[in-house]
Amino acid sequence: MKIVGRAIKYGDNINTDIIIPSKYLTILDPNELAKHAMESIDPDFPKKAREGAIIVAGRNFGCGSSREQAPIALKYAGVKCIVAESFARIFYRNSINIGLPVLEAPGVSKDVEEGDMLTVALDEGEVLNETKGKIIKANRLPEFILEIIRDGGLIEHLIKVLRGGRVEV
């Protein structure tokens, strides 16, 4: 499973209130929510992400409250994948639950610049910075997480399993 996109880069401790401010949490339409993603630090984010972006970030991406709207806003804005030095655990799991791939990659912040073209190989746990010709090793996702992502999220995965698409223990 390969994901290709341009890097949109952020630093450390990007919290869920930065990703989607609390004043928008009453919005139920994910496409409308996406219009406000990252607006406090990057007003052009929706335009940059529209073509299908890969967010690259530092440590502790998605910290703060456990709001599920944060990864939803990013996914519907056009984010194909998030690669960070580390994630807040609840954001990490919320992303997987909606089928948004997230990879931890030590050193990614120093090896990627805004606008670099990236190819993320989820099955291998690698990020290829096509612009710089550099491979960055990531922590490979376990197979059961990859299956959830391939199926489009946890709900879709469970429906598939319950309908007999897969029987796993």
C-alpha positions in Angstrom: 0.0 0.0 0.0 1.7 3.2 -1.2 0.6 6.8 -0.6 2.0 9.6 -2.6 1.6 13.3 -1.8 3.3 16.6 -1.1 4.5 17.3 2.4 2.8 19.9 4.6 5.1 20.3 7.6 4.4 21.2 11.2 6.5 21.2 14.4 6.0 19.6 17.8 2.9 19.5 20.0 0.3 20.3 17.4 -2.8 19.8 19.6 -6.4 18.9 18.6 -7.5 22.5 19.3 -5.0 23.7 16.6 -6.2 21.0 14.2 -9.9 21.9 14.7 -10.8 24.7 17.1 -13.5 23.9 19.6 -15.9 26.5 18.2 -16.4 24.2 15.2 -17.2 21.0 17.1 -20.9 21.4 16.5 -20.5 21.0 12.8 -21.6 17.5 11.7 -20.7 17.7 8.0 -17.1 16.5 7.7 -16.6 18.4 4.5 -17.5 21.6 6.3 -15.3 20.7 9.3 -12.4 20.3 6.8 -12.7 23.9 5.8 -11.5 25.0 9.3 -8.7 22.5 9.8 -5.4 24.1 10.9 -6.8 27.6 10.4 -5.1 29.1 13.4 -1.6 28.3 12.2 -2.0 27.7 8.5 -5.0 29.5 6.9 -4.0 28.1 3.5 -4.1 24.5 4.8 -7.4 23.5 3.1 -6.1 24.7 -0.3 -2.7 23.0 0.2 -4.3 19.7 1.3 -7.0 19.6 -1.4 -4.8 17.8 -3.9 -3.9 15.1 -1.4 -1.2 15.9 1.1 1.0 14.1 3.6 1.4 15.9 6.9 4.9 15.6 8.4 5.2 16.7 12.0 7.4 16.6 15.0 6.7 15.0 18.4 3.4 14.6 20.1 1.1 15.3 17.1 -2.6 15.4 18.1 -2.1 16.0 21.8 -4.8 17.6 23.9 -8.4 16.6 24.0 -9.6 13.3 22.5 -11.9 14.9 20.0 -12.6 12.6 17.1 -13.2 15.6 14.8 -9.5 16.3 14.5 -8.5 13.4 12.3 -11.9 13.6 10.5 -11.2 17.3 9.6 -7.7 16.4 8.2 -8.9 13.4 6.3 -11.8 15.3 4.6 -9.5 18.2 3.9 -7.4 15.8 1.7 -4.7 14.5 4.0 -3.8 11.0 2.8 -1.4 10.2 5.6 0.4 11.7 8.7 4.0 10.9 9.4 5.3 12.3 12.7 8.1 11.7 15.2 5.4 10.6 17.7 1.7 10.9 18.2 -0.6 11.4 21.1 -2.1 7.9 21.6 -5.8 8.8 21.4 -5.3 10.8 18.2 -3.3 7.9 16.8 -6.1 5.5 17.5 -8.8 7.9 16.3 -7.0 8.2 13.0 -6.8 4.5 12.5 -10.4 4.1 13.4 -11.4 6.4 10.5 -8.9 4.8 8.1 -6.4 7.7 8.1 -2.9 6.2 8.0 -0.5 7.4 10.7 3.2 6.4 10.9 5.8 7.2 13.5 9.1 7.9 11.9 12.1 9.0 14.1 14.0 11.7 12.3 11.3 12.6 9.8 11.3 16.3 10.8 14.9 16.8 9.8 14.6 14.8 6.6 11.5 16.5 5.0 10.8 20.1 4.1 7.4 21.7 3.2 6.5 20.8 -0.4 8.8 17.7 -0.7 7.2 14.9 -2.7 6.8 11.8 -0.6 5.9 8.2 -1.1 4.8 6.3 2.0 5.1 2.5 1.8 2.8 1.4 4.6 3.5 -2.3 4.2 7.3 -1.7 4.5 7.2 1.1 7.1 9.2 3.5 4.9 8.9 7.0 3.7 10.7 7.9 0.5 11.5 11.6 0.1 11.4 11.7 -3.7 12.6 15.3 -3.7 15.8 14.5 -1.7 16.2 10.8 -2.8 16.2 9.7 0.9 14.5 6.8 2.6 13.3 7.3 6.1 12.5 4.2 8.2 9.2 4.3 10.1 7.7 2.0 12.7 5.8 -0.5 10.6 2.2 -0.8 11.4 1.0 -4.3 12.6 -0.9 -6.3 10.0 -4.3 -5.9 11.8 -3.9 -2.1 11.7 -3.0 -2.2 8.0 -6.2 -4.3 7.4 -8.3 -1.7 9.2 -6.8 1.1 7.1 -7.1 -0.9 3.8 -10.8 -1.5 4.7 -11.4 2.3 5.2 -11.6 2.3 9.0 -12.7 0.3 11.9 -16.5 0.3 11.2 -16.0 -0.8 7.6 -13.5 -3.4 8.7 -15.9 -4.9 11.3 -18.7 -5.0 8.8 -16.5 -6.9 6.4 -15.4 -9.3 9.1 -19.0 -9.9 10.3 -20.2 -10.5 6.7 -17.6 -13.3 6.4 -15.0 -11.3 4.5 -12.4 -12.5 7.0 -12.3 -14.7 10.0 -9.4 -13.8 12.3 -8.5 -14.4 15.9 
